[in-house]
């Protein structure tokens, strides 16, 4: 039982030592990105408009090639 306790204690200490062993990198390397354009059928359907005082919000459902890909929210002053 004593050996089990010591083994668990050393595992716990090792866990904390590993968790605190983080180093911050002083330089950040950004990878180059490449934009690829393809022919696609994009459709935006306005689902609702919300007007509150002097703020308007338009909500659009976005479809690419007939498949739903997300929602676009546009907020502007009325």
Secondary structure, DSSP 4 states (H G I P E B T S, - for coil): -HHHHHHHHHHHHHHHHHHT-----S---PPP---------EEEEEEEEEEETTEEEEEEEEEETTEEEEEEEEEEE-
